[in-house]
Amino acid sequence: MSTASDLHRWLLSNHIPVVNMHGREWVLAQAAVGLRSGVTQEKCLARMVETGLLRHVRRGLYVVVDPARETPPAAVASGAFAHMDHYVTTDAALAIHRLIDQPIPVITVIVPRTRPASFRLGTTLVRAFEMPRDRFNAADHYATTLEGFSVQLASRVLAVADALEDPRRMTHLSLLPEILPALDADEIDRLAAAALARSRAAAQRLGYLLDDAGVSIPAGLTSLAPTSVAYLRPGHRSGSFSTRWRVHG
């Protein structure tokens, strides 16, 4: 069996969704299988792409093609950042938590360093946002599995908090009034604390959305006295205006 086929089989059996030339998994794959004499890493990768075992995504990054099934895009996105600290958040995380059931055109990943360039997985855009290291370390994210693949995932509260802080991170922002009632009282309290810690605008957006969703306002938000206007979607100044929260919806 060829080196390419051996490597592909090893990657599939170990549930590795991507080959990152800078990642630990690719080093382990080569150590486990080995490259035949005279076959360079570049030649091996080119052969795997040519034979349909890998799909080239961007420089140094390849998706492992499973002929039996389509790997979940969120798992591929998380795998692409496996060589650095990261977590998947907003739309994709909320879909994994079964709080939304919509197509996910953009997968948002948070990293505590200079953000890498965006890239596409077919029609899905994978986009990274930077977060300060101290906040990243304190954020409620964790390792889990999705159809057998490892994923670093934001909690339900964190996924919403990330959207409130920067609405550009979430495609289906209009669904937040439907998502918030699904959170329990403790999650709403933690969300309010997180929003207040992020920014006044994030807290204003949360108060506006809780009112819209008919959810009780946590004590931490009731004393909030907005001094400037916040926008549910920055750059979109149309829509209804809340005098209480000074938010354009």
N, C-alpha and C positions, 0 to 999 in steps of 0.2 A: 504494500500500500504506500502511496506517495507521502512525502512529508506534509504536503498541504492537507491531504485527507486526514492524516493522523492528528495534526494540529486542530483541524476543524472538529473532529470527533471529541478530542480532549476538551475543547472550549464548550461544546454542547453538553457534555456529560458533567461538567463542573458549573453549569448555569452561568457562563460568562457571556453577557449580551453584546459586549463591544471589545474590540482590540484597540488599546491605546498604546502606542509605541513607547510612551513614557510611563506606563502603568505596571504595577507589580504582577498583574495577572498574565500579561504577555511574556514577562520574564519567566514566570512559573511554567507557562505552556511550553516555551522553548526548552526549558530545563527538563521537563517531563518527557518530551518527544524527541527533542534534538533536531538540528538541521543537518541534512545530508552534506557530505563533503562537496565543496564547490558551490553550494546553494547559499546565497546571502539572504539576510533578512528581507531586503528590498525585493529580491527576486521571488522569494517565497510569498510575500504579501501580494505582489503583482499576479502571481499564478493563482492565488486563492480568489482574487477579484475576478480574474479572467474566467475561472471555472464556476463562478457563482457561489463560492463558499463565504465570501465576504462582500460587503457593499461599502465602497469608499464614501465617507461623509465629508471629511475635510482633511487637511494635512495631518498625518499621523493618527487618524481616527477612522475605524472601520466597524461597521455593524456586522455581527455574526449572523449569517443567514441560516435559519432553521427551516428545512423543507417541510416540516410537519405542522408548523404553526407560526403565527406572527408574534414576535416578542412585544410585550406591552411597551409603548413609547416611553412611559414614565420610567420603566426599568432601564431602557436604553439611555435615556437622559441621565439618570443617576449613575449608570455605569460609565458614561463619558467623563464624569467628574470624580470617579472612584479614587483617582490619584491625589485628590485634595479634599479638604473639608468642604461639605456642601449639604444642602437638603432641598428636596422638591416641595414646592409650596403652592398656594392659591388654587387655581382651577384644578390642576392635576391632583393635588393632595385632597381637595374636597371631593373630587370624583372617586378617589380611592376610599375615602371615608364614607362614600355613598350619600353625600349631601347634595350633590348635583348629578344630573344625568343628561349631559349635553356633550356634543363633540368638543374636543379640546384642541383648538388650533395652535395654541401657544403653551408650552410647558415652561414654567418659571422655576429657576434654580437660584438659591441664595448661596453666595460664597463669601468668606471673610478675607478677601484679598482683591487685588485688581481683577475686575471681571473679564473673563475670556470672551472672545467674539461669539456672536450668535451663530447657529448653524441649523440646517434643516434635516428632518427625518421624513422624507417624502413631502407631504403637505403640512407637516407639523413643524413649527418653529421652536427651537430650544433657545431660551434667552436667560442669561445670568445677570443678577443684580448683586452689587457689593453691599456688605453689612460690616460695621466695625467689629473687630475681633471680640471685644468684651461682651457686646450684645449677642453676637453669634453663639458664644459659649454658654450664655444664660438662656438662650431660646429653647423652647420645648420641642425639640426634634429628636428622632430616634431611628434606629435601624429596624427594618421589618422586611418581609418578603412579599413579592407580588408574582403570583404564578411560579413560585420557585426562585425568582430572581431577587437579589438583594437591592433594597431601596432605602435611602435616607429620606425620611418623611417628616414633614411638619405636622404637629398635632392639629386638631380642628380649630382650637383657639388661635394658635400661631398662624395658621393659613389665613384666617380672617384678619388678624392684626396686621399681617404683611400687606394685605390689600388696602386696609384703611390708611396705613402709613403712606403708601404710594400706589394709587389706583391703577397706574400703568402696569402693575404686576398682574392684574387680573382681567381676563377677557370678559367673563360673565359677571361683571360687577352688579348688573341689574338684578341678579338672583339673590343678593345678600339679604333683602327683606324676607325671602322665603327660607333662607338658611338659618338666620338668627333664632327663630322660634324653635328650631330643632336642638339648640344648645340648652343644657340645663342651667339652673340658677348659678351654680358654682362656676360654670364655664363663662357665663355672661359677666360675672364679677371679675374673673381673671382677665377676660377680654377688655373690660373697662380699665382695669389697672394697666394692662399692656398698652392700650391706646393712649392713656394719659402719659405714660412713660415715653412713648414715641414722639408725640407732638400734640400741640393744642388742636391743630387741624384734624388729626386722626381721631381725637376725642370728639370733636364736633361732628365729624362724619358718622361716628358710631351713635351718638345721641340722636341725630337726624334719622338714621336707619332704624334704630330701636323704636322710635316714635312711629315711623312708617309701618313697622312690622307689628305694632301693638304689643311690644314687650316692655315690661316694667324697667324703668331706668335705675341702674345701680346708684347707691348713695354717692359714690365717688364722682359721678357725672352730674348729679343734681345741682351741685354748687358751682358748676362750671359757668363762667360768665365770658362768652366769646367777645373779643375786642376787634376782630377782623373777619372778613368773609373767607370761608373755605369753599372749595368746589369738589363735588362728588367725583367729577371727572375734570381734572385740571385742564384748562384750555377750552372747555365747553361751558360757556357762561350763560347758556339758555336754560330753560326749565324752571320748575317751581322754586320758590325761595322760602326758607324757614326763618322767621324772625327770631324764634327762640334759640336756634342753633347757629344762625347766620351761615347757612349752607345753601348753595345753589345745587339743586338736585338734577 
